[in-house]
Amino acid sequence: MNKILETPRLFLREMTADDFDALYCVLADPGIMQHYPYAFDEERVRDWISRNIARYQRNGFGLWAVCLKDTGEMIGDCGALPDWKKDPVLTERLADSIRKAEADICVEGHWVPVSKEETIRDLSEGV
């Protein structure tokens, strides 16, 4: 496993097909995805993972798996996409989500609220 970034609490790594269950837990939840145009079904989650794997190869970056350092469990994703600004509706919804939403992470089957400020702090401390 190639860690992209490590903080005291989290680490980022490339997604793999093995991340399906953990990512489905997040992307298929209508509450979490309320600021996105839709919640994902199984096919969209598999496509999401495949597209990010292709982005790593094509661009050298994409969305990374966000994992808890103490367990290695994937709790979501984050990163940069080269083409996200091409869709003005998605851009506005994502910006709105960043302004309003607090993240909920699925840890061992339980939803745990984590503020975006806490996540950003953890990630920025690792840079």
CYANA upper distance limits for C-alpha pairs under 8 A (distance plus 0.5 A):
  1 MET  CA     13 ARG  CA      7.70
  2 ASN  CA     13 ARG  CA      6.43
  2 ASN  CA     14 GLU  CA      7.59
  3 LYS  CA     11 PHE  CA      7.12
  3 LYS  CA     12 LEU  CA      6.24
  3 LYS  CA     13 ARG  CA      5.16
  3 LYS  CA     14 GLU  CA      8.11
  4 ILE  CA     11 PHE  CA      7.80
  4 ILE  CA     12 LEU  CA      5.74
  4 ILE  CA     13 ARG  CA      5.68
  4 ILE  CA     14 GLU  CA      8.07
  5 LEU  CA     11 PHE  CA      6.00
  5 LEU  CA     12 LEU  CA      5.67
  5 LEU  CA     13 ARG  CA      7.83
  5 LEU  CA    123 LEU  CA      8.33
  5 LEU  CA    126 GLY  CA      7.10
  5 LEU  CA    127 VAL  CA      7.85
  6 GLU  CA     10 LEU  CA      6.49
  6 GLU  CA     11 PHE  CA      4.70
  6 GLU  CA     12 LEU  CA      6.97
  6 GLU  CA    123 LEU  CA      8.13
  6 GLU  CA    126 GLY  CA      6.15
  7 THR  CA     11 PHE  CA      6.49
  7 THR  CA    122 ASP  CA      6.47
  7 THR  CA    123 LEU  CA      6.62
  7 THR  CA    125 GLU  CA      6.92
  7 THR  CA    126 GLY  CA      5.00
  8 PRO  CA     69 LYS  CA      8.02
  8 PRO  CA    122 ASP  CA      7.70
  8 PRO  CA    126 GLY  CA      8.03
  9 ARG  CA     68 LEU  CA      6.71
  9 ARG  CA     69 LYS  CA      5.89
  9 ARG  CA     70 ASP  CA      7.84
  9 ARG  CA    122 ASP  CA      7.45
 10 LEU  CA     66 VAL  CA      7.29
 10 LEU  CA     67 CYS  CA      6.06
 10 LEU  CA     68 LEU  CA      5.23
 10 LEU  CA     69 LYS  CA      5.29
 10 LEU  CA    122 ASP  CA      7.71
 10 LEU  CA    123 LEU  CA      8.03
 11 PHE  CA     66 VAL  CA      6.46
 11 PHE  CA     67 CYS  CA      5.83
 11 PHE  CA     68 LEU  CA      7.05
 11 PHE  CA     69 LYS  CA      6.47
 12 LEU  CA     64 TRP  CA      6.27
 12 LEU  CA     65 ALA  CA      5.96
 12 LEU  CA     66 VAL  CA      5.29
 12 LEU  CA     67 CYS  CA      6.69
 13 ARG  CA     64 TRP  CA      5.96
 13 ARG  CA     65 ALA  CA      5.77
 13 ARG  CA     66 VAL  CA      7.39
 13 ARG  CA     67 CYS  CA      8.30
 14 GLU  CA     53 ILE  CA      7.97
 14 GLU  CA     56 TYR  CA      8.33
 14 GLU  CA     63 LEU  CA      8.22
 14 GLU  CA     64 TRP  CA      5.60
 14 GLU  CA     65 ALA  CA      6.32
 15 MET  CA     19 ASP  CA      6.97
 15 MET  CA     49 ILE  CA      7.01
 15 MET  CA     52 ASN  CA      7.72
 15 MET  CA     53 ILE  CA      7.22
 15 MET  CA     63 LEU  CA      8.35
 15 MET  CA     64 TRP  CA      6.48
 15 MET  CA     65 ALA  CA      5.73
 16 THR  CA     20 PHE  CA      8.45
 16 THR  CA     49 ILE  CA      7.30
 16 THR  CA     53 ILE  CA      7.71
 17 ALA  CA     46 ARG  CA      7.95
 17 ALA  CA     49 ILE  CA      7.08
 17 ALA  CA     50 SER  CA      8.05
 19 ASP  CA     23 LEU  CA      6.52
 19 ASP  CA     49 ILE  CA      8.49
 19 ASP  CA     74 MET  CA      7.66
 20 PHE  CA     24 TYR  CA      6.32
 20 PHE  CA     45 VAL  CA      7.39
 20 PHE  CA     46 ARG  CA      7.16
 20 PHE  CA     49 ILE  CA      8.13
 21 ASP  CA     25 CYS  CA      6.78
 22 ALA  CA     26 VAL  CA      7.43
 22 ALA  CA     73 GLU  CA      8.47
 22 ALA  CA     74 MET  CA      6.55
 22 ALA  CA     75 ILE  CA      7.12
 22 ALA  CA     76 GLY  CA      8.02
 22 ALA  CA    106 CYS  CA      8.36
 23 LEU  CA     27 LEU  CA      6.53
 23 LEU  CA     45 VAL  CA      7.61
 23 LEU  CA     74 MET  CA      7.99
 23 LEU  CA     75 ILE  CA      7.80
 23 LEU  CA     76 GLY  CA      6.63
 23 LEU  CA     77 ASP  CA      8.42
 24 TYR  CA     28 ALA  CA      5.91
 24 TYR  CA     29 ASP  CA      8.44
 24 TYR  CA     40 PHE  CA      8.09
 24 TYR  CA     41 ASP  CA      8.34
 24 TYR  CA     42 GLU  CA      7.51
 24 TYR  CA     45 VAL  CA      6.65
 25 CYS  CA     29 ASP  CA      7.06
 25 CYS  CA    106 CYS  CA      7.43
 26 VAL  CA     32 ILE  CA      7.27
 26 VAL  CA     33 MET  CA      8.46
 26 VAL  CA     75 ILE  CA      8.21
 26 VAL  CA     76 GLY  CA      7.10
 26 VAL  CA    105 ILE  CA      7.82
 26 VAL  CA    106 CYS  CA      7.61
 27 LEU  CA     32 ILE  CA      7.76
 27 LEU  CA     33 MET  CA      6.95
 27 LEU  CA     39 ALA  CA      6.42
 27 LEU  CA     40 PHE  CA      5.91
 27 LEU  CA     45 VAL  CA      7.59
 28 ALA  CA     33 MET  CA      7.93
 28 ALA  CA     39 ALA  CA      5.39
 28 ALA  CA     40 PHE  CA      5.06
 28 ALA  CA     41 ASP  CA      6.47
 28 ALA  CA     42 GLU  CA      8.43
 29 ASP  CA     33 MET  CA      6.67
 29 ASP  CA     39 ALA  CA      6.67
 29 ASP  CA     40 PHE  CA      8.27
 30 PRO  CA     34 GLN  CA      6.24
 30 PRO  CA     38 TYR  CA      8.06
 30 PRO  CA     39 ALA  CA      5.86
 32 ILE  CA    103 ALA  CA      7.85
 32 ILE  CA    104 ASP  CA      7.41
 33 MET  CA     37 PRO  CA      8.19
 33 MET  CA     38 TYR  CA      7.01
 33 MET  CA     39 ALA  CA      5.94
 34 GLN  CA     38 TYR  CA      7.78
 34 GLN  CA     39 ALA  CA      8.12
 35 HIS  CA     93 ARG  CA      6.23
 35 HIS  CA     94 LEU  CA      7.24
 35 HIS  CA     96 ASP  CA      7.52
 35 HIS  CA     97 SER  CA      5.74
 36 TYR  CA     90 LEU  CA      7.76
 36 TYR  CA     93 ARG  CA      6.52
 36 TYR  CA     94 LEU  CA      7.13
 36 TYR  CA     97 SER  CA      8.12
 37 PRO  CA     90 LEU  CA      7.67
 37 PRO  CA     93 ARG  CA      7.98
 40 PHE  CA     44 ARG  CA      6.00
 40 PHE  CA     45 VAL  CA      6.63
 41 ASP  CA     45 VAL  CA      6.88
 42 GLU  CA     46 ARG  CA      6.79
 43 GLU  CA     47 ASP  CA      6.64
 44 ARG  CA     48 TRP  CA      6.45
 45 VAL  CA     49 ILE  CA      6.83
 46 ARG  CA     50 SER  CA      6.72
 47 ASP  CA     51 ARG  CA      6.45
 48 TRP  CA     52 ASN  CA      6.82
 49 ILE  CA     53 ILE  CA      6.77
 50 SER  CA     54 ALA  CA      6.73
 51 ARG  CA     55 ARG  CA      6.65
 52 ASN  CA     56 TYR  CA      6.79
 52 ASN  CA     62 GLY  CA      6.01
 52 ASN  CA     63 LEU  CA      6.63
 53 ILE  CA     57 GLN  CA      7.15
 53 ILE  CA     62 GLY  CA      8.28
 54 ALA  CA     58 ARG  CA      6.55
 55 ARG  CA     59 ASN  CA      5.81
 55 ARG  CA     60 GLY  CA      7.12
 55 ARG  CA     61 PHE  CA      6.53
 55 ARG  CA     62 GLY  CA      5.96
 56 TYR  CA     60 GLY  CA      4.88
 56 TYR  CA     61 PHE  CA      5.12
 56 TYR  CA     62 GLY  CA      6.34
 57 GLN  CA     61 PHE  CA      8.30
 61 PHE  CA     79 GLY  CA      8.48
 61 PHE  CA     80 ALA  CA      7.83
 61 PHE  CA     81 LEU  CA      8.19
 62 GLY  CA     79 GLY  CA      6.49
 62 GLY  CA     80 ALA  CA      6.09
 62 GLY  CA     81 LEU  CA      5.92
 62 GLY  CA     82 PRO  CA      8.35
 63 LEU  CA     77 ASP  CA      6.52
 63 LEU  CA     78 CYS  CA      5.59
 63 LEU  CA     79 GLY  CA      4.79
 63 LEU  CA     80 ALA  CA      6.49
 63 LEU  CA     81 LEU  CA      7.39
 64 TRP  CA     77 ASP  CA      5.86
 64 TRP  CA     78 CYS  CA      5.96
 64 TRP  CA     79 GLY  CA      6.27
 65 ALA  CA     74 MET  CA      6.71
 65 ALA  CA     75 ILE  CA      8.09
 65 ALA  CA     76 GLY  CA      6.54
 65 ALA  CA     77 ASP  CA      5.10
 65 ALA  CA     78 CYS  CA      7.34
 66 VAL  CA     74 MET  CA      6.09
 66 VAL  CA     75 ILE  CA      6.27
 66 VAL  CA     76 GLY  CA      5.72
 66 VAL  CA     77 ASP  CA      5.57
 66 VAL  CA     78 CYS  CA      7.27
 67 CYS  CA     71 THR  CA      8.50
 67 CYS  CA     72 GLY  CA      5.98
 67 CYS  CA     73 GLU  CA      5.68
 67 CYS  CA     74 MET  CA      4.65
 67 CYS  CA     75 ILE  CA      6.09
 67 CYS  CA     76 GLY  CA      7.80
 68 LEU  CA     72 GLY  CA      5.63
 68 LEU  CA     73 GLU  CA      5.90
 68 LEU  CA     74 MET  CA      7.04
 68 LEU  CA     75 ILE  CA      7.53
 69 LYS  CA     73 GLU  CA      8.25
 73 GLU  CA    107 VAL  CA      8.22
 75 ILE  CA    105 ILE  CA      6.03
 75 ILE  CA    106 CYS  CA      6.47
 75 ILE  CA    107 VAL  CA      7.49
 76 GLY  CA    105 ILE  CA      7.52
 84 TRP  CA     90 LEU  CA      8.07
 84 TRP  CA     91 THR  CA      7.14
 85 LYS  CA     90 LEU  CA      8.48
 85 LYS  CA     91 THR  CA      6.36
 86 LYS  CA     91 THR  CA      8.43
 87 ASP  CA     91 THR  CA      6.51
 88 PRO  CA     92 GLU  CA      6.67
 89 VAL  CA     93 ARG  CA      6.71
 90 LEU  CA     94 LEU  CA      6.46
 91 THR  CA     95 ALA  CA      6.60
 92 GLU  CA     96 ASP  CA      6.49
 93 ARG  CA     97 SER  CA      6.55
 94 LEU  CA     98 ILE  CA      6.74
 95 ALA  CA     99 ARG  CA      6.80
 96 ASP  CA    100 LYS  CA      6.58
 96 ASP  CA    101 ALA  CA      8.47
 97 SER  CA    101 ALA  CA      5.69
 98 ILE  CA    116 LYS  CA      8.20
101 ALA  CA    116 LYS  CA      7.95
102 GLU  CA    113 PRO  CA      7.49
102 GLU  CA    114 VAL  CA      6.82
102 GLU  CA    115 SER  CA      5.27
102 GLU  CA    116 LYS  CA      5.92
103 ALA  CA    113 PRO  CA      6.52
103 ALA  CA    114 VAL  CA      5.78
103 ALA  CA    115 SER  CA      6.31
103 ALA  CA    116 LYS  CA      6.60
104 ASP  CA    111 TRP  CA      6.46
104 ASP  CA    112 VAL  CA      5.92
104 ASP  CA    113 PRO  CA      4.86
104 ASP  CA    114 VAL  CA      6.22
105 ILE  CA    110 HIS  CA      8.48
105 ILE  CA    111 TRP  CA      5.98
105 ILE  CA    112 VAL  CA      5.77
105 ILE  CA    113 PRO  CA      6.89
105 ILE  CA    114 VAL  CA      7.50
106 CYS  CA    110 HIS  CA      5.91
106 CYS  CA    111 TRP  CA      5.13
106 CYS  CA    112 VAL  CA      6.82
107 VAL  CA    111 TRP  CA      6.83
107 VAL  CA    112 VAL  CA      7.35
114 VAL  CA    118 GLU  CA      7.17
114 VAL  CA    119 THR  CA      7.60
115 SER  CA    119 THR  CA      6.99
116 LYS  CA    120 ILE  CA      6.49
117 GLU  CA    121 ARG  CA      6.42
118 GLU  CA    122 ASP  CA      6.60
119 THR  CA    123 LEU  CA      6.67
120 ILE  CA    124 SER  CA      6.40
121 ARG  CA    125 GLU  CA      6.51
122 ASP  CA    126 GLY  CA      7.24
123 LEU  CA    127 VAL  CA      7.46
